[in-house]
Amino acid sequence: MSGDTMQGAQDGSAGAPQQEIQERRLGEDARRLFAMMPIHSTNEFGAAEKERLCISRQFQVPRGVVRRAFQRLDSASSFAHPGEVYIYEVLSALQRFDQAFDVDREERDREDIVRRLQRSRHDPKRVFWHDAILWQAFRVTLKFPERVYFTVEILDTSSLMSALVSSGMVLLIMLSILLWMVGTMSEVSTVRCSDCDPTPPTYMYLVDDFCVCMFTLEYLVRLIAVVPSRVELLQLSFVEALLVSDAGDASSTHRARGARKLFEFVRSPSNVCDLLTVLPHWAERLFQVSQLSV
């Protein structure tokens, strides 16, 4: 073999890895640019739901969650063709979503969704996932208890009513803390007799009772509605993991039903704090009633 031939072979072998690196870099740059593209849709679900007074019966997973999930699938399966995923990945994500959240959708319905997606020019087994058709596929029909739970749950603000409830609960918490701080000040306390201890004005007790009643009502509503509700829809990390893979931990969490789901609700740190907030108040009221009846 001549020297020129050997040199050409070496240049070819050295150029192949370099070309692969360049294609990978171009693919990553294109993927980052593709991820920053706005999503256009004829049905802007998020904006429409914001204008609703109450939670809609059709609850759709936020587009950002679906986008992050398919970006992870996209990055794992292709470097040179960003924005594309395999058809079986879309079908698997839809199937896991339907099974986890009890969506009444058959296999042919999922296949029909995939057929409506734009096919890749490079590989007929791949489709473009950056499509409003795919975003709208991840939705469920809420039952009445779920609509009630999502309205009072502070994690959800997809409607005007749920936003008002969340804002109102935050304001009540701040008002309750403010009353407790002001009630310790001697300037606002009253002394009813020479031997009596200073006590806050009566209106402070009334406002505090109102706040505690609202906290108790909100806790009881969530306690009653949590069992028939698919609360994992509000756990964005759960939904994203479910769409990306089998998510064994997430699926087992969703299968919690009945007494187990109620127990998990009661023992969660935030709900324990909510219970401890109102329990002393009602224990004191119960003690006062028992003293009066003696």
N, C-alpha and C positions, 0 to 999 in steps of 0.2 A: 504494500500500500504506500502510495507516495506521501510526501510531507504535507502537500496541500489538502489531500483527502483526509488525512488524520486531523489536520487543523480544523477542517470544516466539520468533521464529526464532533470534535470537542466543543466547537462553538455552538453546534446544534443542541448537544446535551446540556450545555451550560445555559442556553437560552430558554429551554423548556421550563425549568424551575422559575427563572426570572419572569417569564410570561405568566405563569400561574400566580405568582405573587402580585403582579400588576393587576390581573383580573380580579383577584380577591380584594385588593385595595379599591379598585373601581366599584366592585359590588358593594363593599361596605359604605363607601361614599354615597353611592346611589341609594342605598337603604336608609341612611340617615336623612338624605334629602327627601326621600319618599315618605318617611315617617312624619316629617314636618308639613306635608301637604294637608290642606284642610279637607274635611270630609263633606262632600256635597250630597244632599239628599232632597228628594221632593217631599219627604215627610220628616221634618225636624222634630223628632219625638221629644227631645229634652225641652225645647222651647215651648212646645205645645202643652207638655205636662206642667210646666211652671205656671201657666195661665189657668190651670184647673183649680177649682175650689177644693175638691176632695181627691183622694187617691183614685186613679183610674183602675178599672178592672184589668186592663192590660198593662202589666209591669214589664218594662224592658230593662235588661242589664245595661248599665252605662257603657257608652261606646268606647270610652277610654279603657275599660277593663277588657273588652273584646279585642281592641287594637293591640294592647300589650301582650295578650295571650298569643295572637297570631304573629306578632313580631318575633316572639320567642320561637314559635314553630318555623317561621321563615328563616331566622338566623341559623337554626339547627339543621335545616335541610338544603339550603342553597346559599352560595356566595355570589355567583355570577348573575343571578336573576332575582333581584329583590322584588318584593311585592307578590311573590308566587308561593303557593303551597300545594302539596299533593292533594288530590281529591279525597283519598282515604283519610287524610288528616282532618279535613272539614267534616266528613261523615262521622268520624269517631268523636269529634268534639260535640257535634249535634246530638249524637246518641248518648254520650255521657251526661250532657245537660238534660236531656229528656228523662233519662232514668233517675237522675239525682233529684229532680224537681217534679216528677210525676206529670210530665207534659204528654198530653194525648196526641202523639204524632207518630205515624207509621214510617217504615223504612222508605216507602215510595215517596212520601212527602219530603223526607230529607234529601232523597235523590233529585227530586224536582227542584229544590233550592239550589243544589250544586249545578244542575243543568242551566240554570238562569245566570250563573256566574260566567264571566268572560274567560275563555280558555287561553292558555299560554301558547305563544307562537313557536316556542322552542320545544315544548313537551306537552302532548295532548293529555297527559295524566296530571297536569298541574293547572291551577286556576288562579286568577287574581283575587286576593282576599280583601282588597281595599274597595269594598262595595257596600252600598246601603242595604242591598238585599241580604247580605250576611249579617249586618248589625241587627236588622229587624227580626232575624230568625231566632234570636236568643231572648224570647219573651215568654211570660207565663200569664195565665188568667188567675187573678187573685180571688179567693173566697172572701166573704164578708168579714170573718174574724181577722183575716190577713190585712184587709184594708184598714180595719180599726187599729191593729197592731202597728202597721207602718205609719199611721197617722200620729200616734203618740210616741213612737220610737224616735229618739233624738238623732239617730244616725241617718234618718231619711228626711229630706226636705224637698221632695220632688213635686209637691203640690203646695198651694197657698195655705191650706189648713194645717198640714204637717209642719210647715215653716213657722206658722203662727204658734202652734203648740210648743215647738222646740224653743222658740224665742220667749214665749210666755213662761215656760218652766225655768229658763235661765234667769229671767227677771225676778221671778218669785224667790229663787235661791238667793239672789243678791239682796232682795228686800228683807228676807228672813235674817240674813247675816247682819244687815244694817240695823234691824230692830234689836237684835241681841246686843250689838255694840252700844247703841244709844240707850238701851234699857239699863246699862250699868253706870250711866252718868247720873250723878246726884242732882244735876240741874233740872232734869226732866222727871225725876221721881217725886212722888207725893207721900206725905206722912199723914195717915188718917187719924192717928191718936198719939198721945205722948209716949206710950209704951210700944207703939207699933214700929216695925221696920219699914224703911222706904220701899215703896213699890212703884213699878212703872204705871203710867196712865192706863185707863181701861181700854182705850182705843188700840193700844199696842197689843193687848191680849187678844182683841178681836181680829186684828190683822194677822197676828201669829197663828191663831186658830184657823183662819181662812187659808193661809199658806200650807199648814200641815194637812188640812182636808184635801187640798188640791194635790199635794204630794202623794197622799194615801190613795186618792182616786186614780191617779196616773199609774201607781204601782199595781193596784188591783186590776186595772184594765189590761195591763201588759201580762200580769200573772194568769189571767183567765184566757187571754187570746194567744198566748205563746204556744200552747200545745198543738192546735190545728194549723199554726202558721209556719211557712217555710222561711224562717228567719235568716237562713244562710244566704238568701238573696241579697241581704244587706252587707254581708261579709265579702268585701271585694277581693281580698286575697284568696278566699275559699273558691270563688267562682273562677278566678284567673287560673288557679292551680287545676281546677276541674277541667277546664277547656284545654289545657296544655297536655296533661297526661291523665292516667287513671286516677291519680290523687287518692291513694288508698285511705290516708288519714281523713281527707275531706269527705269522702263518701261515707266512711263509718260515722263521722259526726252527723251527717245528714240523716242517717238511719235512726238516730235517736228519736224515739217517739214516746208519747204517753208520759208515764211517771218519770222515765229517764230524762226526757226533755225538760220536764218541770223541775226536776232536781238540779239539772245543769243551770237552769235559769236562776233558781234560788241561791245557789252556791257561788255564782259569779261575783267577783269583787265589787263591781259597780252596783249590783242589786242588793248585795249585803249592806253596802253603805246606805242605799236608799231605805232599806228596812230599819237600820239602826237610827236613821234620822227621825223617823216618825214613831218608832216603838216607845221611846221614853215619854213622849207627849201623851199617847193613849194610855200608857201604864199609870201616869200621874192622874189623868182624868178618871180612870177606873178606880183608883184609890180614893179620890175625892168623893165619888159617888157612893162607894162602900162606906166611907166615914159618915156621910149624911144619912145613910139608911140605918145606921146603928142607933 
